[in-house]
């Protein structure tokens, strides 16, 4: 794809088209439902011109989620026809989920387009990933979407949010070797004058507790370097978001038994309790 091709494509795409491509670049995989939540509010509906190009203007509309879903599929279908996005064979929730369960990634043309826009040389290969990878990637994306919705609704401010690999942190371990901290998400949220910093791990109950504890020890070693504290005067809460109360109990028990951990640095919550935790609106359910 030449720079002339990119310039022509930039002129033909709407702002929302480009935002959809950027979201898929950041999170790798998103369902139709997640893309609708990010880019198709009911209160806003694009004109036909915006659906087809950059000249459209927003008007009031999308009075139902159904109307927003139809608009989302119309736009995604157009981007798919251009090779900018591609759907996976696997659909979340099966056939009964309808178009909401379709999983999308960047298409070959979309990957080349953004690579030229950002001046990147290394090609990112997009293939059909494993079910386990899909499940975890979509669960992480859903947390990011929920943060976006909380900010959009005026509940809190998302000062910063970084996904992998942008949020990776390199540091020297005690033996002098270079180590890496690789959270699923890093976020700074604010309410009023107060900021909260979060390293977020989305746990799907697929790893043994001892594997999770090794990850906790990496966080402990990174905290010991003092790098984040030197810049922000605090260390983030390490927040594990798990699928159910049974898994929460398993990880909390393992954390309590793990020697050498600064226990108050780590929290385990269910996905159901995420909003209350991140906003400080309540305590996790028993």
C-alpha positions in Angstrom: 0.0 0.0 0.0 1.6 3.3 -1.1 1.3 6.6 0.6 -1.0 7.8 -2.2 -3.3 4.8 -1.5 -3.3 5.7 2.2 -4.1 9.3 1.4 -7.0 8.3 -0.8 -8.2 5.9 1.9 -8.0 8.6 4.6 -10.2 10.8 2.5 -12.8 8.0 2.0 -13.1 6.9 5.6 -15.2 8.6 8.2 -13.8 9.5 11.6 -15.8 6.6 13.1 -14.3 4.2 10.4 -10.8 5.1 11.5 -11.8 4.8 15.2 -13.0 1.3 14.6 -9.8 0.3 12.9 -7.8 1.9 15.8 -9.8 -0.1 18.3 -9.1 -3.3 16.5 -5.4 -2.4 16.3 -5.3 -1.8 20.1 -7.4 -4.8 21.3 -6.7 -7.2 18.4 -10.2 -8.7 18.7 -13.7 -7.2 19.4 -17.2 -8.5 19.0 -19.9 -6.6 17.1 -21.5 -5.9 20.4 -18.3 -4.4 21.9 -17.7 -2.3 18.8 -21.3 -1.1 19.0 -20.8 -0.1 22.6 -17.6 1.8 21.7 -18.7 3.5 18.5 -22.5 3.4 18.0 -24.4 5.1 20.8 -28.2 5.1 20.6 -28.2 8.9 21.0 -26.2 9.4 17.9 -26.9 8.1 14.4 -24.8 8.8 11.3 -26.3 10.0 8.2 -26.0 7.8 5.1 -23.1 10.0 4.0 -21.1 9.2 7.1 -21.8 5.5 6.7 -20.1 5.7 3.3 -17.5 8.4 3.8 -16.0 11.3 5.6 -18.6 13.9 4.6 -21.5 12.7 6.9 -22.7 14.6 9.9 -24.2 13.2 13.0 -27.8 13.6 13.8 -30.1 12.4 16.6 -31.2 8.8 16.3 -30.5 5.2 17.3 -33.4 5.2 19.7 -32.8 1.5 20.4 -29.9 -0.9 20.8 -31.4 -2.8 17.8 -31.1 0.3 15.6 -27.5 0.8 16.8 -26.7 -2.9 16.1 -28.1 -2.6 12.5 -25.9 0.5 11.9 -22.9 -1.3 13.3 -23.3 -4.2 11.0 -23.8 -2.0 8.0 -20.6 -0.1 8.7 -18.6 -3.3 9.5 -19.9 -5.0 6.4 -18.7 -2.1 4.3 -15.3 -2.1 5.9 -15.1 -5.9 5.5 -15.9 -5.6 1.7 -12.8 -3.3 1.5 -10.6 -5.8 3.3 -10.1 -3.4 6.2 -11.7 -5.7 8.8 -12.3 -9.5 8.8 -14.5 -11.7 10.9 -13.4 -14.9 12.6 -15.0 -18.2 11.9 -15.8 -18.7 15.6 -18.8 -16.8 16.9 -19.2 -16.0 20.6 -22.5 -17.4 21.9 -23.1 -19.5 18.9 -25.6 -18.9 16.1 -28.2 -17.7 18.6 -26.0 -14.7 19.4 -26.7 -13.4 15.9 -24.5 -10.6 14.6 -23.6 -9.4 18.1 -21.4 -12.5 18.6 -19.3 -12.0 15.5 -15.7 -11.5 16.4 -13.7 -9.0 14.3 -10.0 -8.3 13.7 -8.1 -6.1 11.3 -8.2 -7.3 7.7 -5.1 -7.5 5.5 -5.8 -4.0 4.0 -6.6 -2.5 7.4 -3.3 -3.8 8.9 -1.3 -2.4 5.9 -3.1 0.9 6.1 -2.4 1.4 9.8 1.2 0.2 9.4 1.8 2.9 6.8 0.0 5.5 8.9 2.2 4.8 11.9 5.4 4.2 9.9 5.8 0.7 11.2 7.9 -1.8 9.3 7.0 -5.0 11.1 4.0 -6.8 9.8 1.5 -8.1 12.3 0.0 -11.4 11.2 -3.7 -11.9 11.7 -4.7 -15.5 11.7 -7.6 -17.5 13.3 -6.5 -17.6 17.0 -7.2 -20.4 19.5 -10.5 -20.4 21.5 -8.6 -19.7 24.7 -6.8 -16.7 23.2 -10.1 -15.4 21.8 -11.8 -15.8 25.2 -9.1 -14.0 27.2 -8.6 -11.2 24.6 -12.3 -10.4 24.5 -12.6 -10.5 28.3 -9.7 -7.9 28.5 -11.4 -5.8 25.8 -14.7 -5.9 27.7 -13.0 -4.4 30.8 -11.6 -1.6 28.6 -15.0 -1.0 27.0 -16.6 -0.8 30.5 -14.0 1.9 31.5 -14.9 3.8 28.3 -18.6 3.6 29.1 -18.0 4.8 32.7 -16.1 7.8 31.4 -18.7 8.5 28.7 -21.5 8.4 31.3 -19.6 10.9 33.5 -19.0 8.4 36.3 -15.3 8.8 36.3 -12.4 10.1 34.2 -10.1 7.7 32.5 -6.8 9.7 32.6 -4.9 7.0 30.9 -5.4 3.4 29.7 -2.8 1.2 28.1 -3.2 -2.3 26.7 -0.5 -4.7 25.7 2.3 -4.3 24.6 2.3 -0.6 25.3 1.8 -1.2 29.0 4.7 -3.5 29.4 7.4 -2.4 31.9 11.0 -3.5 31.7 13.1 -3.6 34.9 16.1 -5.3 36.4 15.5 -8.2 38.7 17.5 -8.7 41.9 20.0 -11.0 40.1 20.6 -8.2 37.4 18.7 -9.8 34.5 16.2 -7.8 32.5 12.7 -8.8 33.4 9.3 -7.7 32.1 6.0 -6.9 33.7 3.1 -7.6 31.3 -0.3 -6.5 32.6 -3.4 -7.1 30.6 -4.4 -3.4 31.2 -2.9 -0.4 33.0 -5.3 2.4 33.8 -5.4 5.7 35.8 -8.9 6.8 36.7 -9.9 10.0 38.5 -12.9 11.1 40.5 -12.7 14.7 41.6 -9.2 15.5 42.7 -8.2 11.9 43.4 -6.5 9.5 41.0 -6.4 5.7 41.3 -3.8 3.6 39.5 -4.6 0.0 38.4 -2.7 -2.9 37.0 -5.6 -5.1 35.8 -5.3 -8.8 35.2 -8.3 -10.6 33.6 -8.2 -14.2 34.9 -10.3 -16.8 33.2 -9.6 -19.6 35.7 -7.4 -21.4 33.2 -4.1 -21.2 35.1 -3.2 -23.0 38.2 -2.9 -20.8 41.4 0.8 -21.3 41.6 1.2 -19.8 38.1 -0.8 -16.8 39.1 1.4 -16.5 42.3 4.5 -16.4 40.1 2.9 -13.4 38.3 2.2 -11.8 41.7 5.9 -12.1 42.6 6.8 -10.3 39.4 4.6 -7.4 40.4 6.2 -7.5 43.9 9.7 -7.3 42.3 8.6 -4.4 40.0 7.2 -2.5 43.0 10.6 -3.0 44.8 12.3 -1.0 42.0 10.3 2.1 43.0 10.1 3.3 39.4 6.3 3.9 39.4 6.4 5.4 42.9 9.1 7.8 41.9 7.0 9.2 39.1 3.5 9.0 40.7 4.1 8.8 44.5 2.2 5.6 44.7 2.1 2.0 43.3 -1.0 0.8 41.4 -3.4 -1.7 42.9 -3.0 -5.0 41.2 -6.5 -6.1 40.4 -7.4 -9.6 39.3 -10.8 -9.8 37.7 -12.1 -13.4 37.9 -15.2 -15.0 36.6 -16.9 -16.1 39.9 -16.7 -16.2 43.7 -15.2 -19.7 43.7 -12.2 -18.5 41.7 -11.9 -15.4 43.8 -11.7 -17.5 46.9 -9.0 -19.7 45.3 -6.8 -16.8 44.4 -7.3 -15.0 47.7 -6.3 -18.1 49.6 -3.2 -18.5 47.5 -2.3 -14.8 47.9 -2.7 -15.1 51.7 -0.4 -18.1 51.8 2.3 -16.7 49.5 5.4 -15.6 51.4 7.0 -12.3 50.8 4.0 -10.5 49.2 2.9 -7.1 50.2 -0.7 -8.5 50.5 -2.5 -5.1 50.5 -1.2 -4.4 47.0 -3.3 -7.2 45.5 -7.1 -7.4 45.2 -9.3 -10.1 43.6 -12.8 -9.3 42.5 -15.4 -10.9 40.3 -16.3 -9.3 36.9 -19.7 -8.5 38.4 -18.0 -6.3 41.0 -15.7 -4.4 38.6 -17.7 -1.2 38.3 -18.3 -0.9 42.0 -14.6 -1.5 42.7 -13.3 0.9 40.1 -15.6 3.7 41.1 -15.3 3.0 44.8 -19.1 2.8 45.0 -19.3 -0.4 47.0 -17.6 -3.5 48.4 -17.3 -6.8 46.6 -20.3 -9.1 47.0 -19.7 -12.0 49.5 
